[in-house]
Amino acid sequence: MDNSLSKTTVLIVDDDVAIRNAMYELVGMSGYITQMASSAEEALEILKDKKFDVVITDIMMDGMDGLTLTDIIKKNYDTDVIVMTGYIESYSYEEAISKGASDFVFKPVQFNELLLRLKRVLRERELKHERDEMMEKLKTLAITDGLTNLYNSRHFYNQLELEICRINRYGHALSLLLLDIDYFKHYNDTYGHLEGDKVLIRLGQTIRICLRKMDSAYRYGGEEFAVLLPNTKGQEATAVAQRIRSTVESEQFNPLPDIIAKVTVSIGVTEYCPNENMFAFVQRADKALYTSKDQGRNRISVLLSGSALGLPLE
């Protein structure tokens, strides 16, 4: 038996007990995990508690009909549906498909035909899931920096725009950190770019550790990083920045067997002003960052409005 079949679940829905039992035995003997329901209402109760890959349902049943059942299933569950009917003139293939059915079978059902259709539906279902997974991976790659696994700068501006729309609507706070590794060119020139990459990777990990789930971190440029802090005032953002700065300063690297090296970061902190231009917001954080560099590096500068405040090291 194909192992993939033994994991495939099929729900048979028919109010004709003879047909229901015959199909249950047939599909079960073919290697699928099978369950029965005598009505659409019973099927929906079963679906609340158990996941099925495919539902095979008659159209004409007492109470809710099979097309209505199909419509409900497709709107609420990741389940394919094969519908059956003995009334050729009453229902069309197009009508069944419009409700979300994956296939359409006429009664009396030829069991070999039904099994072939079931296998086709399952094969298409598997291909769809593989395609969806691939699209999700491609979507993730498009917004992720390949080295640090942080978000990239393109996604930074997309997310920043969304956050600004949200805070302009609801009045929440938003703060931004810009970080730059101090003397990183010298580190690369001394130990090589592979060792420099290890610093970038570790810094990405360190930043993530220092953030909440609602915060987001980005590789903004070569050795420059950005952090968006929703619902966060400037004073709280400064505390986050201090945590990142001190954690980075405590890290040790071994670029050569007998060498222990350290790196530090300079950080600029700012808070968004209501209805402010997005680029003005980023430029203010950038100005605060360069104030930190001008004042000796390995420090934090806060620029909320007007002038920057350089904070002493802790």
C-alpha positions as CSV (number, residue, x, y, z in Angstrom):
1,M,0.0,0.0,0.0
2,D,1.2,3.5,-0.8
3,N,2.1,5.2,2.5
4,S,0.6,8.5,1.2
5,L,-2.8,6.7,0.8
6,S,-2.8,5.5,4.4
7,K,-2.7,9.1,5.5
8,T,-5.4,10.4,3.2
9,T,-8.8,11.0,4.8
10,V,-12.1,10.8,2.9
11,L,-15.6,11.5,4.2
12,I,-18.5,9.8,2.4
13,V,-21.8,11.7,2.6
14,D,-25.0,10.1,1.3
15,D,-28.5,9.5,2.7
16,D,-28.8,6.2,0.8
17,V,-27.5,3.7,3.3
18,A,-26.7,1.0,0.6
19,I,-24.7,3.4,-1.5
20,R,-23.0,4.9,1.5
21,N,-21.9,1.6,2.8
22,A,-20.7,0.3,-0.6
23,M,-18.6,3.4,-1.2
24,Y,-17.2,3.3,2.3
25,E,-16.0,-0.3,1.8
26,L,-14.6,0.5,-1.7
27,V,-12.7,3.6,-0.7
28,G,-11.5,2.0,2.5
29,M,-10.3,-1.1,0.7
30,S,-8.4,1.2,-1.7
31,G,-6.2,2.3,1.2
32,Y,-7.8,5.5,2.4
33,I,-8.9,6.4,5.9
34,T,-12.6,6.7,5.4
35,Q,-15.6,7.9,7.5
36,M,-19.4,8.2,6.7
37,A,-22.1,10.7,7.3
38,S,-25.8,10.2,6.5
39,S,-26.5,13.9,5.9
40,A,-24.9,17.2,5.1
41,E,-25.7,18.4,8.7
42,E,-23.9,15.4,10.2
43,A,-20.9,15.9,7.8
44,L,-20.5,19.5,9.0
45,E,-20.5,18.4,12.6
46,I,-17.8,15.8,11.8
47,L,-15.7,18.5,10.0
48,K,-15.7,20.7,13.1
49,D,-13.5,18.1,14.9
50,K,-11.7,16.3,12.2
51,K,-9.8,17.3,9.1
52,F,-10.5,15.5,5.7
53,D,-8.6,15.8,2.5
54,V,-11.7,15.0,0.3
55,V,-15.5,14.8,0.9
56,I,-17.5,12.8,-1.6
57,T,-21.2,13.8,-1.4
58,D,-24.5,13.2,-3.1
59,I,-26.2,16.3,-4.3
60,M,-29.8,15.3,-3.6
61,M,-30.3,14.6,0.2
62,D,-32.9,15.2,2.8
63,G,-32.3,18.6,4.5
64,M,-29.3,20.5,3.2
65,D,-28.3,19.5,-0.4
66,G,-24.8,18.6,-1.5
67,L,-24.1,21.8,-3.4
68,T,-24.9,23.9,-0.3
69,L,-22.7,21.6,1.7
70,T,-19.9,22.0,-0.9
71,D,-20.2,25.8,-0.7
72,I,-19.9,25.8,3.1
73,I,-16.9,23.4,3.0
74,K,-15.0,25.4,0.5
75,K,-15.5,28.6,2.4
76,N,-14.4,27.2,5.8
77,Y,-12.1,24.2,5.2
78,D,-9.0,23.2,3.2
79,T,-10.9,20.2,1.8
80,D,-11.7,19.1,-1.8
81,V,-15.2,18.0,-2.7
82,I,-16.4,15.5,-5.3
83,V,-20.2,15.7,-5.9
84,M,-22.4,12.9,-7.2
85,T,-25.9,13.1,-8.8
86,G,-28.4,10.8,-10.5
87,Y,-30.3,13.8,-11.9
88,I,-28.4,14.7,-15.1
89,E,-30.8,17.3,-16.2
90,S,-31.2,19.0,-12.8
91,Y,-27.6,19.9,-12.2
92,S,-24.7,20.8,-14.4
93,Y,-20.9,20.4,-14.1
94,E,-20.6,24.2,-14.2
95,E,-23.0,24.6,-11.3
96,A,-21.0,22.2,-9.1
97,I,-17.7,23.7,-10.0
98,S,-19.0,27.2,-9.3
99,K,-19.7,26.0,-5.7
100,G,-16.1,24.9,-5.4
101,A,-16.4,21.2,-6.2
102,S,-13.2,19.6,-7.6
103,D,-15.1,17.0,-9.7
104,F,-18.6,15.8,-10.6
105,V,-19.8,12.2,-11.0
106,F,-23.1,10.8,-12.3
107,K,-24.9,7.9,-10.7
108,P,-25.0,5.0,-11.0
109,V,-21.4,5.5,-9.9
110,Q,-18.8,3.3,-11.6
111,F,-16.5,2.6,-8.8
112,N,-13.3,2.4,-10.9
113,E,-14.2,5.8,-12.4
114,L,-14.7,7.2,-8.9
115,L,-11.4,6.0,-7.7
116,L,-9.7,7.4,-10.8
117,R,-11.3,10.8,-10.1
118,L,-10.4,10.6,-6.4
119,K,-6.8,10.0,-7.3
120,R,-6.8,12.9,-9.8
121,V,-8.3,15.3,-7.2
122,L,-5.7,14.2,-4.6
123,R,-2.9,14.6,-7.1
124,E,-4.0,18.1,-8.0
125,R,-4.5,18.9,-4.3
126,E,-0.9,17.8,-3.6
127,L,0.4,19.9,-6.5
128,K,-1.6,23.0,-5.3
129,H,-0.1,22.6,-1.8
130,E,3.4,22.3,-3.2
131,R,2.8,25.4,-5.4
132,D,1.5,27.3,-2.4
133,E,4.5,26.4,-0.3
134,M,6.8,27.4,-3.1
135,M,5.0,30.8,-3.4
136,E,5.3,31.4,0.4
137,K,9.0,30.6,0.2
138,L,9.5,33.0,-2.7
139,K,7.5,35.6,-0.9
140,T,9.7,35.2,2.2
141,L,12.9,35.3,0.1
142,A,11.7,38.5,-1.5
143,I,11.6,40.3,1.9
144,T,14.4,38.6,3.7
145,D,18.1,39.4,3.8
146,G,19.9,36.1,2.9
147,L,22.8,36.5,5.3
148,T,21.2,37.7,8.6
149,N,17.6,36.3,8.0
150,L,16.3,39.7,9.1
151,Y,13.9,41.6,6.8
152,N,15.5,43.6,4.0
153,S,15.4,47.3,3.3
154,R,12.6,47.0,0.7
155,H,10.4,45.4,3.3
156,F,11.4,48.0,5.8
157,Y,9.8,50.8,3.8
158,N,6.7,48.7,3.1
159,Q,6.3,47.9,6.8
160,L,7.1,51.5,7.8
161,E,4.3,52.8,5.5
162,L,1.8,50.4,7.0
163,E,2.9,51.4,10.6
164,I,2.5,55.1,9.8
165,C,-0.9,54.6,8.3
166,R,-1.9,52.7,11.5
167,I,-0.6,55.3,13.9
168,N,-2.1,58.2,12.0
169,R,-5.4,56.4,12.2
170,Y,-5.3,55.2,15.8
171,G,-2.9,57.6,17.5
172,H,-0.4,55.0,18.6
173,A,3.3,55.7,19.1
174,L,6.1,54.5,16.9
175,S,9.8,54.6,17.4
176,L,12.7,53.8,15.1
177,L,16.3,52.7,15.8
178,L,19.1,52.9,13.2
179,L,22.3,51.0,14.1
180,D,25.7,50.9,12.5
181,I,28.6,48.7,13.4
182,D,31.6,50.8,14.4
183,Y,34.7,50.6,12.3
184,F,33.3,47.6,10.4
185,K,35.5,48.3,7.3
186,H,38.6,48.0,9.5
187,Y,37.3,44.7,10.9
188,N,36.7,43.4,7.3
189,D,40.1,44.6,6.1
190,T,41.9,43.0,9.1
191,Y,40.1,39.6,9.3
192,G,38.4,39.2,5.9
193,H,34.8,39.4,4.7
194,L,33.9,35.9,5.9
195,E,34.7,36.9,9.5
196,G,32.8,40.1,8.9
197,D,29.8,38.1,7.8
198,K,29.9,36.2,11.1
199,V,29.7,39.5,12.9
200,L,26.6,40.5,10.8
201,I,24.9,37.2,11.5
202,R,25.6,37.4,15.2
203,L,24.3,41.0,15.3
204,G,21.1,40.0,13.6
205,Q,20.6,37.3,16.2
206,T,21.4,39.7,19.0
207,I,18.9,42.3,17.8
208,R,16.1,39.7,17.6
209,I,16.8,38.5,21.1
210,C,16.4,42.1,22.5
211,L,13.0,42.7,20.8
212,R,9.4,41.9,21.5
213,K,7.2,39.8,19.1
214,M,5.5,43.0,17.8
215,D,8.9,44.6,17.0
216,S,10.7,44.0,13.7
217,A,14.3,44.2,12.6
218,Y,15.9,44.9,9.2
219,R,19.2,44.8,7.5
220,Y,19.0,48.4,6.2
221,G,22.4,48.5,4.4
222,G,25.8,46.8,4.5
223,E,26.5,47.1,8.2
224,E,23.5,49.2,9.1
225,F,20.3,47.8,10.7
226,A,16.9,49.3,11.5
227,V,14.4,48.4,14.2
228,L,10.7,49.4,14.2
229,L,9.1,49.6,17.6
230,P,5.3,50.0,17.4
231,N,3.4,51.3,20.4
232,T,6.7,52.6,21.8
233,K,7.6,56.1,23.0
234,G,11.1,57.5,22.6
235,Q,12.1,56.8,26.2
236,E,11.1,53.2,25.9
237,A,12.9,52.9,22.6
238,T,16.1,54.3,24.2
239,A,16.0,51.5,26.8
240,V,15.7,49.0,23.9
241,A,18.7,50.6,22.2
242,Q,20.7,50.5,25.4
243,R,20.0,46.8,25.8
244,I,21.1,46.1,22.2
245,R,24.2,48.3,22.5
246,S,25.4,46.7,25.8
247,T,24.6,43.2,24.6
248,V,26.6,43.7,21.4
249,E,29.5,45.2,23.4
250,S,29.7,42.0,25.6
251,E,29.9,39.7,22.6
252,Q,33.3,38.1,21.7
253,F,34.5,36.9,18.3
254,N,37.4,34.7,17.3
255,P,38.4,35.8,13.8
256,L,41.8,34.1,14.3
257,P,42.7,31.1,16.6
258,D,44.5,33.3,19.1
259,I,42.6,36.5,18.7
260,I,39.5,37.7,20.6
261,A,37.8,40.6,19.0
262,K,34.9,42.8,20.0
263,V,32.6,45.1,18.0
264,T,30.4,47.9,19.1
265,V,27.4,49.7,17.5
266,S,26.3,53.3,17.3
267,I,22.6,53.9,17.5
268,G,20.2,56.7,16.6
269,V,16.7,56.8,18.2
270,T,13.7,58.8,17.2
271,E,9.9,58.9,17.6
272,Y,7.4,59.5,14.9
273,C,5.5,62.8,14.8
274,P,1.8,62.6,13.7
275,N,1.3,63.1,10.0
276,E,5.1,63.4,9.4
277,N,6.6,62.5,6.1
278,M,8.0,59.0,6.2
279,F,11.4,60.0,4.8
280,A,11.7,62.9,7.2
281,F,11.2,60.4,10.0
282,V,14.0,58.1,8.7
283,Q,16.3,61.0,8.1
284,R,15.9,62.2,11.7
285,A,16.9,58.7,12.9
286,D,19.9,58.8,10.5
287,K,20.9,62.2,11.9
288,A,20.8,60.8,15.4
289,L,22.9,57.8,14.3
290,Y,25.6,60.1,12.9
291,T,25.6,62.2,16.1
292,S,26.5,59.0,18.0
293,K,29.4,58.5,15.6
294,D,30.5,62.1,15.8
295,Q,30.5,61.9,19.6
296,G,32.8,58.9,19.8
297,R,30.7,55.8,18.7
298,N,29.5,52.9,20.9
299,R,26.7,55.2,22.2
300,I,23.1,56.2,21.6
301,S,21.8,59.5,20.5
302,V,18.1,60.5,20.7
303,L,16.6,63.0,18.3
304,L,13.0,63.7,18.9
305,S,12.6,67.3,17.7
306,G,15.3,69.8,17.0
307,S,18.6,68.7,18.5
308,A,20.2,65.4,19.2
309,L,21.0,64.2,22.8
310,G,24.0,61.9,23.1
311,L,23.6,59.5,26.0
312,P,26.6,58.5,28.2
313,L,27.6,54.8,28.2
314,E,26.3,52.6,30.9
